[in-house]
Amino acid sequence: METISPISKTGAAQGAGPSTAKLGMQNISDNYDTFLNLLTVQLQNQDPLNPMDPTQFVAQLAQFSQLEQSVSQTSALENLVALTRANEARAGIDFLGRPVEAVSEEIAFDGTVAAFDYDVTIPGGKKMEVRIFDANDNLVAKLDAANTIGRHGLVWDGEMETGGSALPGVYHAELVAISEDEAKSGGDIIVTDIVKELRYTQSGAVLQLNSGASISPGAVLAVHDL
């Protein structure tokens, strides 16, 4: 029996450690201090009748200066990313308690149905299907999908590939375009649900939906009134 794995899956956010810029500045500082100590010792012990050529030292100092400027630019970019995340988090507050349409890899099965849309952007040469996986990336179901550009609706009744019905919960879903020699992403899965909570994580703001699924504010396509 062929084993099918998800084409792509968003990984869990990792805890934040020291930034690249901070680590870079620390390394530069340590190496620069070591370089100056060695240079001082060499100058103190050089032969006065045959002094060392300073050209190499000047070149190395210039390299340290260029590296320091590069790390400073990285620090500025990190600050810009942090500001962008802060703005995204503030925007997420407007979604609280409101129905939203959003691109998501997570769909919710309530024990009866899981209703969602999919947006075909890359038609498959042979066929298009929606694949549904459990939390352990085991294939649960494959559903035939339209092979035409645009947005379509789909309902999964919980029937599994192995027979029986799936348990209620959140599942990973992806739209797959299948050709003769490969399977690739055919577009996006779109869910509609009410935002019940806004969480702040190290990787950015996260919107928690009533179904238990989670999305980023940037994945929201539309916001509806209650």
C-alpha positions in Angstrom: 0.0 0.0 0.0 1.4 3.4 -1.0 2.3 5.7 1.8 1.2 9.3 1.2 2.6 12.2 3.2 1.6 15.8 3.3 3.3 17.9 0.6 3.8 20.8 3.1 2.9 21.5 6.6 3.4 24.5 8.7 5.7 23.7 11.6 5.1 24.6 15.2 6.7 27.9 16.3 10.0 27.5 18.1 11.1 29.3 21.1 13.0 32.4 20.4 16.7 32.5 21.3 19.2 35.3 20.9 18.8 37.2 17.6 21.2 36.7 14.7 22.4 40.3 15.1 23.1 39.9 18.8 25.1 36.7 18.3 27.0 38.3 15.4 27.9 41.4 17.4 29.1 39.2 20.3 31.3 37.1 17.9 32.7 40.2 16.4 33.5 41.7 19.8 35.2 38.5 21.0 37.2 38.1 17.8 38.1 41.8 17.6 39.4 41.8 21.2 41.5 38.6 20.5 42.9 40.2 17.3 43.9 43.4 19.2 45.6 41.4 21.9 47.6 39.4 19.4 48.5 42.6 17.5 49.7 44.2 20.7 51.9 41.2 21.6 53.3 41.0 18.1 54.2 44.8 18.1 55.8 44.5 21.5 58.0 41.6 20.4 58.8 42.7 16.9 62.4 43.2 15.7 63.0 47.0 15.7 65.5 46.5 12.9 63.0 44.5 10.8 59.5 45.9 11.6 56.4 44.0 10.5 54.5 45.2 7.4 51.3 46.9 8.6 49.4 46.3 5.4 48.0 43.0 6.6 46.8 44.5 9.9 45.1 47.4 8.1 43.3 44.9 5.8 42.1 42.8 8.7 40.8 45.9 10.5 38.9 46.9 7.4 37.3 43.4 7.2 36.2 43.7 10.8 34.6 47.1 10.0 32.8 45.7 7.0 31.5 42.8 9.0 30.3 45.1 11.8 28.3 47.1 9.3 26.7 44.0 7.9 25.7 42.8 11.3 24.3 46.3 12.0 22.1 46.0 8.9 20.9 42.6 10.1 19.9 44.2 13.4 17.9 46.9 11.6 16.1 44.2 9.6 15.3 42.3 12.7 13.8 45.5 14.3 11.7 46.0 11.1 10.4 42.4 11.4 9.5 43.0 15.0 7.7 46.1 14.2 5.7 44.3 11.4 4.8 41.6 13.8 3.6 44.2 16.3 1.4 45.8 13.7 0.0 42.4 12.7 -0.8 41.7 16.3 -2.7 45.0 16.7 -4.6 44.3 13.5 -5.6 40.9 14.9 -7.6 42.5 17.6 -10.2 43.7 15.1 -10.9 40.0 14.2 -12.0 39.0 17.7 -15.5 37.6 17.8 -16.1 38.0 14.1 -16.5 35.4 11.3 -13.5 35.4 8.9 -12.6 33.6 5.7 -8.9 32.6 5.7 -6.4 30.4 4.0 -5.7 27.5 6.3 -4.2 24.0 6.3 -6.5 23.1 9.2 -10.1 22.0 8.9 -12.4 21.0 11.7 -14.6 17.8 11.6 -17.4 18.1 14.2 -18.4 14.4 14.0 -20.9 15.0 11.2 -19.3 17.1 8.5 -16.3 19.3 7.8 -17.3 22.1 5.3 -14.7 24.2 3.6 -13.7 25.8 0.3 -10.7 25.3 -1.9 -9.2 27.7 -4.4 -7.6 26.1 -7.5 -4.7 28.1 -8.8 -2.6 25.4 -10.6 -4.8 22.8 -12.3 -3.4 19.3 -12.4 -2.7 17.6 -15.6 -4.5 14.4 -14.6 -6.8 15.2 -11.6 -7.2 17.3 -8.5 -7.9 16.1 -5.0 -8.1 17.2 -1.4 -6.0 15.1 0.9 -6.8 15.0 4.6 -4.3 13.9 7.3 -4.5 13.3 11.0 -2.2 14.9 13.6 0.5 12.2 12.9 0.5 12.9 9.2 -1.4 9.7 8.4 -3.6 9.9 5.3 -7.2 9.8 6.5 -9.2 10.6 3.3 -8.9 11.6 -0.3 -11.7 13.7 -1.9 -12.1 14.4 -5.6 -11.9 18.1 -6.4 -12.7 20.3 -9.4 -9.8 20.7 -11.9 -10.8 24.3 -12.9 -9.3 27.6 -11.8 -11.3 29.3 -9.1 -13.0 28.7 -5.7 -15.1 25.7 -5.0 -16.9 24.3 -2.0 -16.5 20.8 -0.5 -18.0 18.8 2.4 -16.2 15.9 4.0 -18.6 13.5 5.9 -15.8 11.9 7.9 -15.5 8.7 5.9 -12.0 7.4 6.0 -9.9 5.6 3.4 -9.7 2.6 5.7 -13.4 2.5 6.4 -15.4 3.8 9.3 -15.8 7.5 10.4 -13.1 9.9 11.6 -13.2 11.2 15.2 -14.1 14.8 15.8 -11.1 17.1 15.7 -8.9 19.3 13.7 -7.3 17.8 10.6 -4.6 18.9 8.1 -5.9 19.4 4.6 -4.2 20.2 1.3 -5.2 20.6 -2.3 -3.1 18.5 -4.6 -2.7 18.6 -8.3 -1.8 15.2 -9.7 0.1 14.6 -13.0 1.7 11.5 -14.5 4.9 11.9 -12.6 4.3 14.1 -9.6 1.9 15.5 -7.0 2.1 19.2 -6.1 0.1 21.9 -4.4 -2.9 22.9 -6.6 -4.0 25.9 -4.5 -5.3 26.8 -1.1 -7.8 25.4 1.5 -10.1 28.2 2.8 -12.1 27.9 6.0 -14.8 30.2 7.5 -15.1 30.4 11.2 -15.4 32.8 14.2 -12.2 34.1 15.8 -12.5 33.5 19.6 -9.0 34.3 20.8 -5.8 36.2 19.8 -2.6 34.8 21.0 0.9 36.3 20.9 3.7 33.9 20.1 7.4 34.3 19.4 6.7 33.8 15.7 3.9 36.4 15.6 0.2 36.8 16.3 -2.1 33.7 16.0 -5.9 33.7 15.7 -7.7 30.8 17.5 -10.9 29.8 15.8 -14.0 28.3 17.5 -13.3 25.0 15.8 -9.9 24.7 17.5 -7.9 25.5 14.3 -5.5 28.4 14.3 -4.5 30.9 11.6 -2.3 34.0 11.2 -3.9 37.4 10.7 -2.1 37.6 7.4 -4.1 34.6 6.2 -7.4 36.3 6.5 -9.2 37.0 3.2 -12.4 38.5 4.4 -14.1 39.6 7.6 -17.9 39.4 8.1 -20.3 41.1 10.4 -22.2 39.0 12.9 
